[in-house]
């Protein structure tokens, strides 16, 4: 994730999230529909289609943060 500020050494601030992933089979279409209703609008039909494949959802449990910004050590 890129930030808007510059780190004192001249790098654009950025965030790195390290974590442990897990993949859940199915549910991607339903999740996209729910998120579209929240972020685009309640009457949104996204993604298009009526009978999509179930897809999968990747979830990440954070175990560490890094990058360049005020969240790193020494800032």
N, CA, C and O atoms as CSV, one atom per row, in Angstrom:
chain,resi,resn,atom,element,x,y,z
A,1,UNK,N,N,0.849,-1.148,0.000
A,1,UNK,CA,C,0.000,0.000,0.000
A,1,UNK,C,C,0.904,1.222,0.000
A,1,UNK,O,O,1.769,1.353,0.866
A,2,UNK,N,N,0.714,2.116,-0.960
A,2,UNK,CA,C,1.508,3.336,-1.026
A,2,UNK,C,C,0.869,4.442,-0.204
A,2,UNK,O,O,-0.351,4.597,-0.174
A,3,UNK,N,N,1.723,5.206,0.462
A,3,UNK,CA,C,1.258,6.351,1.218
A,3,UNK,C,C,1.382,7.624,0.391
A,3,UNK,O,O,1.783,7.585,-0.772
A,4,UNK,N,N,1.042,8.734,0.992
A,4,UNK,CA,C,1.114,10.019,0.306
A,4,UNK,C,C,2.373,10.797,0.664
A,4,UNK,O,O,2.799,11.669,-0.093
A,5,UNK,N,N,2.977,10.487,1.821
A,5,UNK,CA,C,4.135,11.247,2.283
A,5,UNK,C,C,5.450,10.652,1.811
A,5,UNK,O,O,5.494,9.584,1.200
A,6,UNK,N,N,6.526,11.380,2.115
A,6,UNK,CA,C,7.872,10.906,1.816
A,6,UNK,C,C,8.583,10.581,3.122
A,6,UNK,O,O,8.513,11.342,4.087
A,7,UNK,N,N,9.267,9.441,3.141
A,7,UNK,CA,C,10.081,9.016,4.258
A,7,UNK,C,C,11.300,9.932,4.322
A,7,UNK,O,O,11.713,10.447,3.283
A,8,UNK,N,N,11.898,10.161,5.502
A,8,UNK,CA,C,13.052,11.066,5.594
A,8,UNK,C,C,14.209,10.726,4.641
A,8,UNK,O,O,14.968,11.619,4.263
A,9,UNK,N,N,14.356,9.463,4.251
A,9,UNK,CA,C,15.447,9.131,3.326
A,9,UNK,C,C,15.041,9.331,1.870
A,9,UNK,O,O,15.828,9.054,0.965
A,10,UNK,N,N,13.820,9.809,1.636
A,10,UNK,CA,C,13.395,10.152,0.288
A,10,UNK,C,C,12.457,9.168,-0.385
A,10,UNK,O,O,11.975,9.440,-1.484
A,11,UNK,N,N,12.182,8.023,0.247
A,11,UNK,CA,C,11.249,7.047,-0.334
A,11,UNK,C,C,9.810,7.468,-0.076
A,11,UNK,O,O,9.499,8.054,0.961
A,12,UNK,N,N,8.943,7.167,-1.021
A,12,UNK,CA,C,7.515,7.352,-0.760
A,12,UNK,C,C,7.136,6.356,0.330
A,12,UNK,O,O,7.563,5.202,0.295
A,13,UNK,N,N,6.340,6.797,1.295
A,13,UNK,CA,C,5.913,5.887,2.354
A,13,UNK,C,C,5.125,4.733,1.760
A,13,UNK,O,O,4.320,4.919,0.848
A,14,UNK,N,N,5.366,3.531,2.291
A,14,UNK,CA,C,4.634,2.354,1.833
A,14,UNK,C,C,4.517,1.369,2.988
A,14,UNK,O,O,5.333,1.369,3.910
A,15,UNK,N,N,3.509,0.548,2.923
A,15,UNK,CA,C,3.236,-0.441,3.958
A,15,UNK,C,C,3.336,-1.827,3.356
A,15,UNK,O,O,2.786,-2.093,2.288
A,16,UNK,N,N,4.040,-2.709,4.048
A,16,UNK,CA,C,4.124,-4.114,3.674
A,16,UNK,C,C,3.495,-4.908,4.812
A,16,UNK,O,O,3.877,-4.738,5.969
A,17,UNK,N,N,2.541,-5.769,4.498
A,17,UNK,CA,C,1.917,-6.628,5.490
A,17,UNK,C,C,2.337,-8.058,5.197
A,17,UNK,O,O,2.025,-8.595,4.134
A,18,UNK,N,N,3.044,-8.680,6.137
A,18,UNK,CA,C,3.423,-10.090,6.017
A,18,UNK,C,C,2.414,-10.895,6.817
A,18,UNK,O,O,1.990,-10.484,7.897
A,19,UNK,N,N,2.035,-12.044,6.280
A,19,UNK,CA,C,1.035,-12.813,6.990
A,19,UNK,C,C,0.944,-14.246,6.533
A,19,UNK,O,O,1.655,-14.693,5.633
A,20,UNK,N,N,0.049,-14.945,7.182
A,20,UNK,CA,C,-0.205,-16.344,6.877
A,20,UNK,C,C,-1.526,-16.425,6.110
A,20,UNK,O,O,-2.583,-16.088,6.644
A,21,UNK,N,N,-1.458,-16.880,4.843
A,21,UNK,CA,C,-2.692,-16.946,4.053
A,21,UNK,C,C,-3.446,-18.254,4.287
A,21,UNK,O,O,-2.861,-19.267,4.671
A,22,UNK,N,N,-4.727,-18.209,4.053
A,22,UNK,CA,C,-5.531,-19.431,3.990
A,22,UNK,C,C,-6.546,-19.234,2.873
A,22,UNK,O,O,-7.090,-18.144,2.695
A,23,UNK,N,N,-6.786,-20.279,2.140
A,23,UNK,CA,C,-7.697,-20.216,1.005
A,23,UNK,C,C,-8.972,-20.957,1.364
A,23,UNK,O,O,-8.943,-22.112,1.788
A,24,UNK,N,N,-10.100,-20.265,1.185
A,24,UNK,CA,C,-11.409,-20.874,1.429
A,24,UNK,C,C,-12.059,-21.103,0.079
A,24,UNK,O,O,-12.250,-20.163,-0.692
A,25,UNK,N,N,-12.395,-22.338,-0.206
A,25,UNK,CA,C,-13.046,-22.670,-1.472
A,25,UNK,C,C,-14.484,-22.181,-1.457
A,25,UNK,O,O,-15.205,-22.367,-0.477
A,26,UNK,N,N,-14.895,-21.555,-2.553
A,26,UNK,CA,C,-16.267,-21.075,-2.684
A,26,UNK,C,C,-16.474,-19.751,-1.973
A,26,UNK,O,O,-15.644,-19.316,-1.174
A,27,UNK,N,N,-17.592,-19.122,-2.278
A,27,UNK,CA,C,-17.998,-17.910,-1.593
A,27,UNK,C,C,-17.540,-16.607,-2.217
A,27,UNK,O,O,-17.958,-15.539,-1.771
A,28,UNK,N,N,-16.679,-16.661,-3.253
A,28,UNK,CA,C,-16.138,-15.423,-3.832
A,28,UNK,C,C,-17.237,-14.580,-4.482
A,28,UNK,O,O,-17.274,-13.362,-4.306
A,29,UNK,N,N,-18.113,-15.214,-5.216
A,29,UNK,CA,C,-19.173,-14.466,-5.904
A,29,UNK,C,C,-20.063,-13.740,-4.901
A,29,UNK,O,O,-20.381,-12.564,-5.081
A,30,UNK,N,N,-20.456,-14.435,-3.863
A,30,UNK,CA,C,-21.312,-13.817,-2.845
A,30,UNK,C,C,-20.592,-12.671,-2.146
A,30,UNK,O,O,-21.203,-11.639,-1.865
A,31,UNK,N,N,-19.303,-12.837,-1.861
A,31,UNK,CA,C,-18.542,-11.782,-1.206
A,31,UNK,C,C,-18.438,-10.553,-2.107
A,31,UNK,O,O,-18.615,-9.428,-1.640
A,32,UNK,N,N,-18.150,-10.757,-3.400
A,32,UNK,CA,C,-18.082,-9.624,-4.328
A,32,UNK,C,C,-19.417,-8.883,-4.414
A,32,UNK,O,O,-19.446,-7.653,-4.447
A,33,UNK,N,N,-20.509,-9.625,-4.449
A,33,UNK,CA,C,-21.835,-8.985,-4.491
A,33,UNK,C,C,-22.078,-8.140,-3.243
A,33,UNK,O,O,-22.578,-7.018,-3.324
A,34,UNK,N,N,-21.712,-8.700,-2.088
A,34,UNK,CA,C,-21.926,-7.978,-0.829
A,34,UNK,C,C,-21.060,-6.721,-0.771
A,34,UNK,O,O,-21.542,-5.655,-0.389
A,35,UNK,N,N,-19.786,-6.839,-1.148
A,35,UNK,CA,C,-18.893,-5.687,-1.119
A,35,UNK,C,C,-19.301,-4.623,-2.129
A,35,UNK,O,O,-19.173,-3.431,-1.849
A,36,UNK,N,N,-19.787,-5.028,-3.291
A,36,UNK,CA,C,-20.246,-4.061,-4.293
A,36,UNK,C,C,-21.418,-3.258,-3.749
A,36,UNK,O,O,-21.507,-2.052,-3.982
A,37,UNK,N,N,-22.312,-3.911,-3.031
A,37,UNK,CA,C,-23.448,-3.208,-2.444
A,37,UNK,C,C,-23.021,-2.158,-1.434
A,37,UNK,O,O,-23.670,-1.121,-1.293
A,38,UNK,N,N,-21.925,-2.428,-0.730
A,38,UNK,CA,C,-21.416,-1.484,0.272
A,38,UNK,C,C,-20.630,-0.355,-0.381
A,38,UNK,O,O,-20.815,0.811,-0.034
A,39,UNK,N,N,-19.753,-0.693,-1.326
A,39,UNK,CA,C,-18.811,0.287,-1.865
A,39,UNK,C,C,-19.308,1.009,-3.123
A,39,UNK,O,O,-18.886,2.136,-3.380
A,40,UNK,N,N,-20.177,0.398,-3.897
A,40,UNK,CA,C,-20.663,1.021,-5.128
A,40,UNK,C,C,-22.093,1.538,-4.942
A,40,UNK,O,O,-22.401,2.661,-5.340
A,41,UNK,N,N,-22.951,0.737,-4.351
A,41,UNK,CA,C,-24.325,1.161,-4.109
A,41,UNK,C,C,-25.214,-0.050,-3.885
A,41,UNK,O,O,-24.915,-1.134,-4.384
A,42,UNK,N,N,-26.298,0.114,-3.146
A,42,UNK,CA,C,-27.143,-1.015,-2.777
A,42,UNK,C,C,-27.816,-1.727,-3.950
A,42,UNK,O,O,-28.153,-2.906,-3.838
A,43,UNK,N,N,-28.017,-1.039,-5.066
A,43,UNK,CA,C,-28.689,-1.665,-6.209
A,43,UNK,C,C,-27.710,-2.166,-7.266
A,43,UNK,O,O,-28.106,-2.459,-8.394
A,44,UNK,N,N,-26.434,-2.264,-6.903
A,44,UNK,CA,C,-25.393,-2.679,-7.849
A,44,UNK,C,C,-25.456,-4.186,-8.099
A,44,UNK,O,O,-25.623,-4.976,-7.170
A,45,UNK,N,N,-25.322,-4.563,-9.354
A,45,UNK,CA,C,-25.204,-5.976,-9.711
A,45,UNK,C,C,-23.792,-6.189,-10.228
A,45,UNK,O,O,-23.502,-5.947,-11.400
A,46,UNK,N,N,-22.919,-6.644,-9.341
A,46,UNK,CA,C,-21.534,-6.891,-9.681
A,46,UNK,C,C,-21.061,-8.099,-8.906
A,46,UNK,O,O,-21.386,-8.220,-7.725
A,47,UNK,N,N,-20.328,-8.974,-9.498
A,47,UNK,CA,C,-20.000,-9.042,-10.916
A,47,UNK,C,C,-21.215,-9.473,-11.723
A,47,UNK,O,O,-22.154,-10.052,-11.176
A,48,UNK,N,N,-21.202,-9.191,-13.029
A,48,UNK,CA,C,-22.347,-9.571,-13.858
A,48,UNK,C,C,-22.449,-11.092,-13.973
A,48,UNK,O,O,-21.474,-11.817,-13.775
A,49,UNK,N,N,-23.628,-11.540,-14.291
A,49,UNK,CA,C,-23.834,-12.977,-14.461
A,49,UNK,C,C,-24.703,-13.546,-13.366
A,49,UNK,O,O,-24.779,-13.000,-12.265
A,50,UNK,N,N,-25.353,-14.643,-13.676
A,50,UNK,CA,C,-26.265,-15.262,-12.711
A,50,UNK,C,C,-25.765,-16.592,-12.162
A,50,UNK,O,O,-26.187,-17.006,-11.083
A,51,UNK,N,N,-24.873,-17.270,-12.885
A,51,UNK,CA,C,-24.425,-18.587,-12.455
A,51,UNK,C,C,-22.901,-18.680,-12.589
A,51,UNK,O,O,-22.394,-19.453,-13.402
A,52,UNK,N,N,-22.171,-17.889,-11.787
A,52,UNK,CA,C,-20.720,-17.889,-11.904
A,52,UNK,C,C,-20.103,-19.094,-11.195
A,52,UNK,O,O,-20.769,-19.750,-10.395
A,53,UNK,N,N,-18.843,-19.385,-11.483
A,53,UNK,CA,C,-18.159,-20.424,-10.704
A,53,UNK,C,C,-18.004,-19.949,-9.257
A,53,UNK,O,O,-17.990,-18.743,-9.011
A,54,UNK,N,N,-17.888,-20.865,-8.303
A,54,UNK,CA,C,-17.841,-20.472,-6.896
A,54,UNK,C,C,-16.597,-19.679,-6.511
A,54,UNK,O,O,-16.642,-18.888,-5.568
A,55,UNK,N,N,-15.489,-19.875,-7.222
A,55,UNK,CA,C,-14.259,-19.151,-6.909
A,55,UNK,C,C,-13.711,-19.532,-5.547
A,55,UNK,O,O,-14.097,-20.553,-4.976
A,56,UNK,N,N,-12.823,-18.720,-5.033
A,56,UNK,CA,C,-12.248,-18.940,-3.710
A,56,UNK,C,C,-11.907,-17.592,-3.099
A,56,UNK,O,O,-11.785,-16.591,-3.804
A,57,UNK,N,N,-11.757,-17.578,-1.799
A,57,UNK,CA,C,-11.433,-16.367,-1.052
A,57,UNK,C,C,-10.102,-16.598,-0.356
A,57,UNK,O,O,-9.913,-17.620,0.303
A,58,UNK,N,N,-9.181,-15.657,-0.498
A,58,UNK,CA,C,-7.908,-15.729,0.215
A,58,UNK,C,C,-7.964,-14.747,1.380
A,58,UNK,O,O,-8.217,-13.556,1.198
A,59,UNK,N,N,-7.727,-15.263,2.557
A,59,UNK,CA,C,-7.699,-14.420,3.757
A,59,UNK,C,C,-6.276,-14.473,4.322
A,59,UNK,O,O,-5.626,-15.518,4.288
A,60,UNK,N,N,-5.807,-13.348,4.835
A,60,UNK,CA,C,-4.448,-13.271,5.362
A,60,UNK,C,C,-4.501,-12.808,6.808
A,60,UNK,O,O,-5.093,-11.774,7.119
A,61,UNK,N,N,-3.871,-13.586,7.694
A,61,UNK,CA,C,-3.730,-13.200,9.090
A,61,UNK,C,C,-2.384,-12.496,9.230
A,61,UNK,O,O,-1.341,-13.130,9.070
A,62,UNK,N,N,-2.389,-11.198,9.526
A,62,UNK,CA,C,-1.120,-10.467,9.609
A,62,UNK,C,C,-0.230,-10.995,10.728
A,62,UNK,O,O,-0.706,-11.311,11.818
A,63,UNK,N,N,1.075,-11.087,10.445
A,63,UNK,CA,C,2.049,-11.478,11.465
A,63,UNK,C,C,3.173,-10.455,11.579
A,63,UNK,O,O,4.007,-10.549,12.480
A,64,UNK,N,N,3.201,-9.483,10.677
A,64,UNK,CA,C,4.224,-8.448,10.761
A,64,UNK,C,C,3.947,-7.313,9.796
A,64,UNK,O,O,3.291,-7.491,8.769
A,65,UNK,N,N,4.461,-6.142,10.145
A,65,UNK,CA,C,4.328,-4.959,9.299
A,65,UNK,C,C,5.720,-4.426,8.988
A,65,UNK,O,O,6.639,-4.539,9.800
A,66,UNK,N,N,5.859,-3.855,7.822
A,66,UNK,CA,C,7.134,-3.257,7.444
A,66,UNK,C,C,6.888,-2.131,6.481
A,66,UNK,O,O,5.769,-1.636,6.354
A,67,UNK,N,N,7.952,-1.722,5.793
A,67,UNK,CA,C,7.835,-0.653,4.820
A,67,UNK,C,C,8.605,0.566,5.259
A,67,UNK,O,O,9.560,0.461,6.029
A,68,UNK,N,N,8.204,1.704,4.784
A,68,UNK,CA,C,8.831,2.974,5.131
A,68,UNK,C,C,7.741,3.945,5.529
A,68,UNK,O,O,6.908,4.321,4.704
A,69,UNK,N,N,7.740,4.354,6.787
A,69,UNK,CA,C,6.723,5.271,7.278
A,69,UNK,C,C,6.735,5.354,8.781
A,69,UNK,O,O,7.590,4.744,9.423
A,70,UNK,N,N,5.813,6.088,9.362
A,70,UNK,CA,C,5.811,6.295,10.824
A,70,UNK,C,C,5.512,5.028,11.614
A,70,UNK,O,O,5.690,5.031,12.832
A,71,UNK,N,N,5.074,3.962,10.992
A,71,UNK,CA,C,4.784,2.708,11.695
A,71,UNK,C,C,6.020,1.841,11.836
A,71,UNK,O,O,5.959,0.809,12.504
A,72,UNK,N,N,7.155,2.224,11.226
A,72,UNK,CA,C,8.375,1.419,11.349
A,72,UNK,C,C,9.204,1.888,12.522
A,72,UNK,O,O,9.035,3.008,13.005
A,73,UNK,N,N,10.107,1.026,12.985
A,73,UNK,CA,C,10.963,1.351,14.106
A,73,UNK,C,C,11.823,2.578,13.801
A,73,UNK,O,O,12.333,2.728,12.691
A,74,UNK,N,N,11.974,3.428,14.771
A,74,UNK,CA,C,12.851,4.583,14.610
A,74,UNK,C,C,12.171,5.815,14.046
A,74,UNK,O,O,12.828,6.840,13.864
A,75,UNK,N,N,10.890,5.754,13.764
A,75,UNK,CA,C,10.184,6.913,13.215
A,75,UNK,C,C,9.302,7.517,14.274
A,75,UNK,O,O,8.618,8.508,14.016
